[in-house]
């Protein structure tokens, strides 16, 4: 073999030896790591990527609203019809004060909301809400709108407390109406009997005492004029203490208003509600104490018991309610009334509800005097209510 051939053989052998040695060392390290005698070399971390800062998503504007109205027929009531220029002057809707007019029927809008919310920052937001219904008419007799809410909300004025300033919601039936869940069918008893307006001009503070949101509070000082401008220097003070423990809610409520003429009015109310998986029951009781120098003390009193439940989850619900109203507990001669409601709620689409229902009133005379004579007719209205949200 020539010297060139010998060199080639030697070079090949050295290359094979080096490769074999490297392979053996790698296998040894792998075996050692598997046996717990060492660890593989750390992985190389990828290079850090700088975060791209995005612009804040404020202000955030949301336009929303709702509508509910009915196809209605007054099956029972006062059969007398009075006409002026072809228009029937009869009473359409039940309010517990006097009978409706029998056989009136048609379509009516009972509430329309148009609302704009603007979150100016994480702490400040504003709302403007317009409301229309069949009672608010223009000079030409057409349905029109009025200002329902207009306020500034300040979040976290101190821990777990928000403040509202402006034409804002009152605490009188805020929680009970939410729990009843069928404002589209009828108002809660405090609202139905005109105990307070749903909104009032003023300032309110709402929050929780504890971090678990078990003990709440809702305090407000308002004009006591509803959506109308202030007319005097006196105010109305509202306070409620909503308590929630698992599926149980309890809310004591109190308000006080001084009325010019040495009159003052105090309202006491309690609401309780329990919601299980498919059934909810609620109870609300109230009493007002009205001091009038000419009439001494009057005590309008009432209670409401209601239930709602799921027949077909997320599709069909049923509800029922009974109210008793005593216009003045201090009077022996009076006319009390009972309100009955029953119906179904079919969710046709995500925000569309079809709610056939019956609503009736019965009048009961108490005592023997002329003031104890009840109306000769009871009320019964059949309705097919349509309720939808838009957002």
TIPALUM-701120 format. One line per field, with one value per residue (C-alpha): residue in three letters; chain; x, y, z. Coordinates in Angstrom, 1 decimal. Example, Ala and Ser with C-alpha at 12.3 -4.5 7.8 and 13.67 -1.06 7.14 Angstrom:
BEGIN
aa c(ALA | SER)
ch c(A | A)
c1 c(12.3 | 13.7)
c2 c(-4.5 | -1.1)
c3 c(7.8 | 7.1)
% end
This chain:
BEGIN
aa c(UNK | UNK | UNK | UNK | UNK | UNK | UNK | UNK | UNK | UNK | UNK | UNK | UNK | UNK | UNK | UNK | UNK | UNK | UNK | UNK | UNK | UNK | UNK | UNK | UNK | UNK | UNK | UNK | UNK | UNK | UNK | UNK | UNK | UNK | UNK | UNK | UNK | UNK | UNK | UNK | UNK | UNK | UNK | UNK | UNK | UNK | UNK | UNK | UNK | UNK | UNK | UNK | UNK | UNK | UNK | UNK | UNK | UNK | UNK | UNK | UNK | UNK | UNK | UNK | UNK | UNK | UNK | UNK | UNK | UNK | UNK | UNK | UNK | UNK | UNK | UNK | UNK | UNK | UNK | UNK | UNK | UNK | UNK | UNK | UNK | UNK | UNK | UNK | UNK | UNK | UNK | UNK | UNK | UNK | UNK | UNK | UNK | UNK | UNK | UNK | UNK | UNK | UNK | UNK | UNK | UNK | UNK | UNK | UNK | UNK | UNK | UNK | UNK | UNK | UNK | UNK | UNK | UNK | UNK | UNK | UNK | UNK | UNK | UNK | UNK | UNK | UNK | UNK | UNK | UNK | UNK | UNK | UNK | UNK | UNK | UNK | UNK | UNK | UNK | UNK | UNK | UNK | UNK | UNK | UNK | UNK | UNK | UNK | UNK | UNK | UNK | UNK | UNK | UNK | UNK | UNK | UNK | UNK | UNK | UNK | UNK | UNK | UNK | UNK | UNK | UNK | UNK | UNK | UNK | UNK | UNK | UNK | UNK | UNK | UNK | UNK | UNK | UNK | UNK | UNK | UNK | UNK | UNK | UNK | UNK | UNK | UNK | UNK | UNK | UNK | UNK | UNK | UNK | UNK | UNK | UNK | UNK | UNK | UNK | UNK | UNK | UNK | UNK | UNK | UNK | UNK | UNK | UNK | UNK | UNK | UNK | UNK | UNK | UNK | UNK | UNK | UNK | UNK | UNK | UNK | UNK | UNK | UNK | UNK | UNK | UNK | UNK | UNK | UNK | UNK | UNK | UNK | UNK | UNK | UNK | UNK | UNK | UNK | UNK | UNK | UNK | UNK | UNK | UNK | UNK | UNK | UNK | UNK | UNK | UNK | UNK | UNK | UNK | UNK | UNK | UNK | UNK | UNK | UNK | UNK | UNK | UNK | UNK | UNK | UNK | UNK | UNK | UNK | UNK | UNK | UNK | UNK | UNK | UNK | UNK | UNK | UNK | UNK | UNK | UNK | UNK | UNK | UNK | UNK | UNK | UNK | UNK | UNK | UNK | UNK | UNK | UNK | UNK | UNK | UNK | UNK | UNK | UNK | UNK | UNK | UNK | UNK | UNK | UNK | UNK | UNK | UNK | UNK | UNK | UNK | UNK | UNK | UNK | UNK | UNK | UNK | UNK | UNK | UNK | UNK | UNK | UNK | UNK | UNK | UNK | UNK | UNK | UNK | UNK | UNK | UNK | UNK | UNK | UNK | UNK | UNK | UNK | UNK | UNK | UNK | UNK | UNK | UNK | UNK | UNK | UNK | UNK | UNK | UNK | UNK | UNK | UNK | UNK | UNK | UNK | UNK | UNK | UNK | UNK | UNK | UNK | UNK | UNK | UNK | UNK | UNK | UNK | UNK | UNK | UNK | UNK | UNK | UNK | UNK | UNK | UNK | UNK | UNK | UNK | UNK | UNK | UNK | UNK | UNK | UNK | UNK | UNK | UNK | UNK | UNK | UNK)
ch c(A | A | A | A | A | A | A | A | A | A | A | A | A | A | A | A | A | A | A | A | A | A | A | A | A | A | A | A | A | A | A | A | A | A | A | A | A | A | A | A | A | A | A | A | A | A | A | A | A | A | A | A | A | A | A | A | A | A | A | A | A | A | A | A | A | A | A | A | A | A | A | A | A | A | A | A | A | A | A | A | A | A | A | A | A | A | A | A | A | A | A | A | A | A | A | A | A | A | A | A | A | A | A | A | A | A | A | A | A | A | A | A | A | A | A | A | A | A | A | A | A | A | A | A | A | A | A | A | A | A | A | A | A | A | A | A | A | A | A | A | A | A | A | A | A | A | A | A | A | A | A | A | A | A | A | A | A | A | A | A | A | A | A | A | A | A | A | A | A | A | A | A | A | A | A | A | A | A | A | A | A | A | A | A | A | A | A | A | A | A | A | A | A | A | A | A | A | A | A | A | A | A | A | A | A | A | A | A | A | A | A | A | A | A | A | A | A | A | A | A | A | A | A | A | A | A | A | A | A | A | A | A | A | A | A | A | A | A | A | A | A | A | A | A | A | A | A | A | A | A | A | A | A | A | A | A | A | A | A | A | A | A | A | A | A | A | A | A | A | A | A | A | A | A | A | A | A | A | A | A | A | A | A | A | A | A | A | A | A | A | A | A | A | A | A | A | A | A | A | A | A | A | A | A | A | A | A | A | A | A | A | A | A | A | A | A | A | A | A | A | A | A | A | A | A | A | A | A | A | A | A | A | A | A | A | A | A | A | A | A | A | A | A | A | A | A | A | A | A | A | A | A | A | A | A | A | A | A | A | A | A | A | A | A | A | A | A | A | A | A | A | A | A | A | A | A | A | A | A | A | A | A | A | A | A | A | A | A | A | A | A)
c1 c(0.0 | 1.4 | 1.9 | -1.1 | -3.4 | -2.1 | -2.9 | -6.4 | -7.1 | -5.7 | -7.9 | -11.0 | -10.3 | -9.8 | -13.1 | -15.0 | -13.4 | -14.4 | -18.0 | -18.2 | -16.9 | -19.3 | -22.2 | -21.1 | -20.8 | -24.3 | -25.8 | -24.1 | -25.5 | -29.0 | -28.8 | -27.5 | -30.4 | -32.9 | -31.4 | -31.6 | -27.9 | -28.1 | -30.2 | -30.2 | -28.9 | -31.5 | -33.5 | -32.7 | -35.4 | -36.9 | -36.1 | -38.5 | -41.1 | -42.0 | -45.7 | -47.6 | -49.6 | -53.2 | -55.2 | -57.8 | -61.3 | -63.1 | -65.4 | -67.8 | -71.2 | -74.2 | -77.6 | -80.4 | -84.1 | -87.2 | -90.9 | -93.9 | -97.5 | -100.7 | -103.5 | -106.2 | -109.9 | -111.8 | -114.0 | -115.7 | -116.1 | -118.5 | -120.8 | -121.6 | -119.8 | -119.6 | -118.5 | -117.1 | -116.6 | -116.7 | -114.0 | -114.9 | -114.0 | -114.0 | -111.2 | -108.8 | -106.4 | -106.9 | -105.6 | -107.6 | -109.4 | -112.5 | -113.7 | -112.5 | -114.9 | -116.2 | -115.6 | -112.9 | -110.2 | -107.2 | -103.4 | -101.6 | -98.0 | -97.5 | -93.8 | -91.1 | -87.5 | -84.8 | -81.5 | -77.9 | -75.1 | -71.6 | -68.8 | -66.5 | -63.8 | -63.5 | -64.9 | -67.4 | -70.4 | -73.6 | -77.1 | -79.9 | -83.2 | -86.4 | -89.8 | -93.0 | -96.4 | -100.0 | -100.6 | -98.0 | -99.5 | -98.5 | -100.7 | -101.9 | -102.9 | -100.1 | -97.9 | -94.7 | -91.6 | -90.4 | -87.1 | -87.1 | -83.5 | -80.5 | -77.6 | -73.9 | -72.6 | -69.3 | -68.0 | -66.0 | -66.4 | -65.2 | -64.8 | -67.8 | -69.9 | -71.2 | -72.9 | -75.5 | -76.4 | -79.3 | -82.6 | -81.9 | -83.7 | -85.2 | -84.8 | -88.5 | -89.2 | -85.9 | -85.1 | -88.7 | -89.4 | -86.3 | -87.2 | -90.9 | -89.4 | -92.7 | -92.9 | -94.1 | -97.3 | -97.8 | -96.1 | -95.2 | -97.6 | -95.7 | -95.5 | -99.1 | -100.4 | -98.4 | -96.4 | -93.3 | -92.0 | -89.5 | -87.1 | -86.5 | -84.1 | -81.4 | -78.4 | -78.1 | -75.4 | -75.5 | -73.1 | -72.3 | -70.9 | -69.0 | -66.9 | -69.2 | -72.1 | -74.4 | -75.3 | -76.2 | -77.5 | -79.3 | -79.7 | -81.1 | -82.2 | -84.7 | -87.0 | -90.1 | -91.4 | -90.6 | -89.7 | -91.1 | -88.9 | -88.5 | -91.4 | -90.4 | -87.5 | -88.6 | -87.0 | -87.8 | -85.3 | -85.2 | -83.3 | -83.3 | -81.0 | -81.0 | -79.7 | -78.9 | -77.9 | -77.6 | -81.1 | -82.8 | -83.3 | -84.8 | -85.1 | -86.5 | -87.3 | -88.2 | -88.8 | -89.9 | -91.2 | -92.3 | -95.1 | -95.9 | -99.0 | -97.7 | -98.1 | -95.6 | -95.6 | -93.6 | -93.5 | -92.5 | -92.0 | -90.5 | -89.7 | -88.6 | -87.9 | -86.6 | -85.4 | -84.8 | -83.6 | -86.9 | -89.3 | -89.3 | -91.7 | -91.9 | -93.8 | -94.0 | -95.9 | -96.1 | -97.8 | -97.9 | -98.5 | -99.9 | -100.3 | -102.8 | -104.0 | -107.5 | -107.8 | -105.6 | -103.6 | -104.3 | -102.7 | -102.9 | -101.8 | -101.3 | -99.4 | -98.5 | -97.6 | -96.4 | -94.7 | -93.0 | -91.5 | -90.0 | -92.3 | -89.8 | -86.3 | -85.3 | -88.5 | -91.8 | -92.5 | -95.6 | -96.4 | -99.2 | -99.8 | -102.3 | -102.5 | -104.7 | -105.0 | -106.6 | -106.9 | -107.0 | -106.7 | -107.9 | -111.3 | -114.0 | -116.1 | -114.0 | -113.6 | -110.8 | -109.6 | -107.9 | -105.7 | -105.3 | -102.7 | -101.9 | -100.2 | -97.5 | -94.2 | -93.0 | -89.5 | -89.9 | -86.3 | -83.4 | -85.0 | -88.6 | -91.2 | -94.9 | -96.9 | -100.6 | -102.1 | -105.3 | -105.6 | -108.6 | -109.8 | -112.4 | -113.8 | -115.0 | -117.0 | -116.1 | -118.4 | -122.0 | -121.7 | -121.9 | -118.1 | -118.3 | -120.4 | -118.2 | -118.4 | -121.2 | -118.7 | -115.5 | -112.6 | -111.2 | -108.8 | -107.4 | -104.1 | -101.5 | -98.4 | -95.4 | -92.1 | -88.8 | -85.3 | -83.2 | -79.5)
c2 c(0.0 | 3.4 | 6.2 | 8.1 | 5.0 | 4.6 | 8.2 | 7.9 | 4.8 | 6.5 | 9.6 | 7.5 | 5.6 | 8.8 | 10.3 | 7.1 | 7.1 | 10.7 | 10.1 | 7.0 | 8.9 | 11.7 | 9.3 | 7.4 | 10.6 | 11.7 | 8.4 | 8.5 | 11.9 | 10.8 | 7.7 | 9.7 | 12.2 | 9.4 | 7.9 | 11.2 | 11.7 | 15.0 | 17.2 | 18.0 | 21.4 | 24.2 | 25.3 | 28.6 | 31.2 | 32.9 | 36.6 | 38.9 | 40.6 | 44.2 | 44.7 | 47.1 | 49.6 | 50.1 | 53.2 | 53.3 | 52.2 | 55.2 | 56.8 | 53.8 | 54.8 | 52.3 | 52.9 | 50.7 | 50.6 | 48.6 | 48.5 | 46.8 | 47.1 | 45.0 | 43.9 | 44.3 | 43.7 | 44.7 | 41.7 | 43.2 | 46.7 | 49.7 | 49.1 | 52.8 | 54.5 | 58.2 | 59.8 | 63.1 | 63.7 | 60.0 | 59.3 | 56.9 | 58.6 | 55.3 | 54.1 | 51.6 | 50.3 | 48.9 | 51.2 | 49.9 | 53.2 | 52.9 | 50.3 | 50.2 | 50.5 | 47.3 | 46.2 | 48.7 | 47.0 | 47.8 | 48.1 | 50.3 | 51.2 | 51.2 | 51.9 | 52.9 | 53.6 | 55.2 | 55.2 | 56.4 | 55.3 | 56.8 | 55.4 | 58.4 | 56.6 | 53.7 | 56.0 | 58.3 | 57.5 | 59.3 | 58.3 | 59.9 | 58.1 | 59.1 | 57.5 | 57.4 | 55.8 | 56.1 | 58.8 | 61.3 | 63.2 | 66.2 | 69.3 | 67.6 | 64.5 | 62.3 | 60.1 | 61.8 | 61.4 | 62.9 | 62.9 | 59.9 | 59.8 | 62.1 | 61.6 | 61.3 | 58.2 | 58.3 | 54.8 | 54.0 | 57.3 | 55.2 | 51.4 | 49.5 | 52.7 | 54.5 | 57.9 | 59.2 | 62.9 | 64.2 | 62.7 | 59.2 | 56.1 | 55.9 | 52.9 | 52.6 | 49.5 | 49.0 | 45.6 | 44.3 | 45.2 | 43.4 | 40.3 | 40.4 | 40.5 | 41.3 | 45.1 | 44.5 | 43.0 | 45.3 | 47.6 | 46.4 | 47.4 | 50.5 | 51.8 | 50.7 | 52.6 | 55.7 | 55.6 | 57.1 | 57.9 | 55.6 | 58.5 | 61.8 | 64.7 | 64.6 | 62.6 | 59.0 | 56.7 | 52.9 | 50.3 | 47.4 | 47.3 | 44.0 | 42.6 | 39.6 | 42.0 | 40.5 | 43.8 | 46.7 | 50.2 | 52.7 | 56.3 | 59.2 | 62.8 | 63.9 | 66.8 | 64.5 | 65.9 | 62.9 | 64.0 | 67.5 | 70.5 | 71.3 | 73.5 | 74.2 | 74.0 | 70.7 | 67.3 | 63.6 | 61.2 | 57.6 | 54.7 | 50.9 | 48.1 | 45.2 | 42.0 | 38.9 | 35.5 | 32.8 | 32.6 | 34.7 | 38.5 | 40.8 | 44.6 | 46.9 | 50.4 | 53.8 | 57.3 | 60.6 | 63.8 | 67.1 | 68.7 | 72.4 | 73.0 | 71.2 | 67.8 | 65.1 | 61.6 | 58.5 | 55.2 | 51.9 | 48.8 | 45.3 | 43.1 | 39.4 | 37.1 | 33.5 | 32.1 | 28.4 | 26.7 | 27.0 | 28.8 | 32.2 | 33.6 | 37.1 | 39.1 | 42.9 | 44.9 | 48.6 | 51.2 | 55.0 | 57.4 | 60.7 | 63.5 | 66.1 | 68.7 | 68.6 | 64.8 | 63.6 | 60.5 | 58.3 | 54.9 | 53.4 | 49.8 | 46.9 | 43.7 | 41.8 | 38.1 | 36.6 | 33.6 | 32.9 | 29.6 | 28.0 | 25.6 | 24.9 | 26.3 | 29.3 | 29.1 | 29.2 | 30.7 | 31.2 | 33.8 | 34.8 | 37.6 | 38.7 | 42.2 | 43.5 | 47.3 | 49.2 | 52.9 | 54.0 | 51.5 | 54.1 | 54.4 | 52.0 | 52.9 | 52.4 | 50.3 | 47.9 | 46.2 | 43.0 | 42.8 | 39.4 | 38.7 | 35.4 | 34.7 | 33.0 | 34.3 | 32.7 | 33.7 | 33.7 | 34.9 | 36.2 | 39.5 | 39.0 | 37.9 | 37.1 | 37.3 | 36.5 | 37.5 | 38.3 | 41.1 | 41.8 | 43.9 | 43.1 | 45.9 | 45.2 | 47.6 | 47.8 | 49.4 | 50.7 | 54.3 | 55.8 | 55.6 | 51.9 | 51.2 | 49.5 | 50.1 | 48.0 | 46.5 | 44.5 | 44.7 | 42.0 | 42.8 | 40.2 | 41.1 | 39.8 | 41.6 | 42.0 | 42.9 | 43.3 | 44.9 | 46.5 | 47.2)
c3 c(0.0 | -0.9 | 1.6 | 0.2 | 0.8 | 4.3 | 5.1 | 3.7 | 5.9 | 9.0 | 8.4 | 7.9 | 11.2 | 13.1 | 11.9 | 12.8 | 16.3 | 17.0 | 15.9 | 18.1 | 21.1 | 20.7 | 20.4 | 23.5 | 25.5 | 24.5 | 25.4 | 28.8 | 29.5 | 28.5 | 30.7 | 33.6 | 33.3 | 33.2 | 36.3 | 38.2 | 38.1 | 36.2 | 34.0 | 30.4 | 29.3 | 29.8 | 26.8 | 25.3 | 26.1 | 23.0 | 22.8 | 24.6 | 22.4 | 23.4 | 24.2 | 21.9 | 23.9 | 22.7 | 23.1 | 26.0 | 24.9 | 26.3 | 25.8 | 25.1 | 23.8 | 23.9 | 22.5 | 23.7 | 24.6 | 25.1 | 24.2 | 25.6 | 24.5 | 24.2 | 22.1 | 24.8 | 25.4 | 28.4 | 29.1 | 32.2 | 33.6 | 33.4 | 30.4 | 29.9 | 26.9 | 26.5 | 23.2 | 22.2 | 18.4 | 17.9 | 20.6 | 23.4 | 26.7 | 28.6 | 30.9 | 29.2 | 31.9 | 35.4 | 38.2 | 41.2 | 41.7 | 39.5 | 37.0 | 33.4 | 30.5 | 29.2 | 25.6 | 24.9 | 22.8 | 20.5 | 20.6 | 23.1 | 23.8 | 27.6 | 27.6 | 25.2 | 26.3 | 24.1 | 26.1 | 25.5 | 28.0 | 27.7 | 29.8 | 29.8 | 31.8 | 34.2 | 36.9 | 35.2 | 33.1 | 32.0 | 30.9 | 29.1 | 28.8 | 27.0 | 27.8 | 25.8 | 26.5 | 25.6 | 28.3 | 27.2 | 24.3 | 22.2 | 21.7 | 18.6 | 20.5 | 19.3 | 21.5 | 22.5 | 24.7 | 28.0 | 29.9 | 32.3 | 33.4 | 33.0 | 35.4 | 36.1 | 37.8 | 39.8 | 40.6 | 43.7 | 45.5 | 48.4 | 48.5 | 47.2 | 46.8 | 43.7 | 43.5 | 41.1 | 40.5 | 38.4 | 37.4 | 38.8 | 39.9 | 43.3 | 45.7 | 46.3 | 44.1 | 42.3 | 43.7 | 44.0 | 40.4 | 39.2 | 41.2 | 40.0 | 36.4 | 34.8 | 34.7 | 31.1 | 32.5 | 35.6 | 38.0 | 41.5 | 44.3 | 45.4 | 41.8 | 40.9 | 43.9 | 43.2 | 46.4 | 44.7 | 41.3 | 39.7 | 39.2 | 41.0 | 40.8 | 43.4 | 44.5 | 45.7 | 47.1 | 46.6 | 47.8 | 50.1 | 53.6 | 53.1 | 50.3 | 49.8 | 48.8 | 51.5 | 53.2 | 50.9 | 51.3 | 49.0 | 50.2 | 48.3 | 48.7 | 46.0 | 45.0 | 45.4 | 42.1 | 39.8 | 36.3 | 37.0 | 38.1 | 41.8 | 43.1 | 46.7 | 49.1 | 50.8 | 50.0 | 50.2 | 51.9 | 50.8 | 52.3 | 51.8 | 53.1 | 50.6 | 52.1 | 50.1 | 51.4 | 48.7 | 47.1 | 49.7 | 49.4 | 52.1 | 51.8 | 54.5 | 53.1 | 54.5 | 53.1 | 54.6 | 52.9 | 54.4 | 52.4 | 52.7 | 54.9 | 58.0 | 56.3 | 56.3 | 54.7 | 55.8 | 53.9 | 55.4 | 53.2 | 53.4 | 50.4 | 50.6 | 47.7 | 47.4 | 44.1 | 43.6 | 40.4 | 38.4 | 40.8 | 42.5 | 45.1 | 46.4 | 49.0 | 49.5 | 52.2 | 52.7 | 54.8 | 54.4 | 57.3 | 55.9 | 58.4 | 57.3 | 59.9 | 58.4 | 58.2 | 61.1 | 60.1 | 57.1 | 56.7 | 53.2 | 53.5 | 51.1 | 50.3 | 47.2 | 46.8 | 43.6 | 42.0 | 38.7 | 37.3 | 34.4 | 32.5 | 29.6 | 30.5 | 28.4 | 26.4 | 28.5 | 31.9 | 34.0 | 36.6 | 39.0 | 41.5 | 44.1 | 45.7 | 48.5 | 48.9 | 51.8 | 51.0 | 54.6 | 57.5 | 60.0 | 58.2 | 59.1 | 56.0 | 52.9 | 49.7 | 49.5 | 46.3 | 45.2 | 42.1 | 40.3 | 37.6 | 35.7 | 32.5 | 30.4 | 28.9 | 25.7 | 24.6 | 20.8 | 20.2 | 22.3 | 23.3 | 22.2 | 24.7 | 23.9 | 27.2 | 27.1 | 30.5 | 32.4 | 34.9 | 37.1 | 40.1 | 42.6 | 44.9 | 48.5 | 50.7 | 54.4 | 56.9 | 56.6 | 55.4 | 51.9 | 51.6 | 51.9 | 48.8 | 46.2 | 42.4 | 40.8 | 38.4 | 38.7 | 36.2 | 33.8 | 31.0 | 28.6 | 27.0 | 24.5 | 25.6 | 23.3 | 25.0 | 23.3 | 23.8 | 21.2 | 21.7)
% end
